[in-house]
Amino acid sequence: MLAAIETCHRTVSAMGHPRLFTMIAINTRADRDQTLEGKVVRVEALLPRN
């Protein structure tokens, strides 16, 4: 996961942005079954549409 973040930072930096800030929150639940695919679907639903 950290390699993916580093790749993102390098890519955005190469576009000319001099400063980047990344916050990461990782949340898991023990009270119900979750999948990574389910989390991706939820995040995509929250993203703004262009």
C-alpha positions in Angstrom: 0.0 0.0 0.0 2.8 2.5 0.8 4.3 1.8 -2.6 1.0 2.9 -4.3 1.0 6.1 -2.2 4.6 6.8 -3.1 3.8 6.3 -6.8 0.9 8.7 -6.5 3.1 11.3 -4.8 5.8 11.0 -7.5 3.3 11.3 -10.3 1.6 14.4 -8.9 5.0 15.9 -8.1 6.1 15.3 -11.6 3.1 17.3 -12.8 4.6 20.3 -11.1 2.9 20.4 -7.7 5.6 21.3 -5.1 3.9 20.1 -2.0 1.6 17.2 -1.3 -0.2 16.0 1.9 -1.7 12.6 2.3 -3.8 11.3 5.2 -4.6 7.6 5.4 -7.3 6.0 7.5 -7.6 2.2 7.5 -10.8 0.9 9.1 -11.9 -2.7 9.7 -15.0 -4.0 11.3 -15.3 -7.2 13.3 -19.1 -7.0 13.7 -19.8 -7.9 10.0 -18.2 -9.4 6.9 -16.5 -6.9 4.6 -14.5 -7.3 1.4 -12.0 -5.0 -0.2 -14.3 -4.9 -3.3 -17.2 -3.6 -1.1 -15.0 -0.9 0.3 -13.9 0.2 -3.2 -17.6 0.3 -4.3 -18.4 2.5 -1.3 -15.5 4.9 -2.0 -16.3 5.2 -5.6 -19.9 6.1 -4.7 -18.6 8.9 -2.5 -16.3 10.4 -5.2 -17.6 13.4 -7.1 -18.7 12.9 -10.7 -17.2 15.1 -13.4 
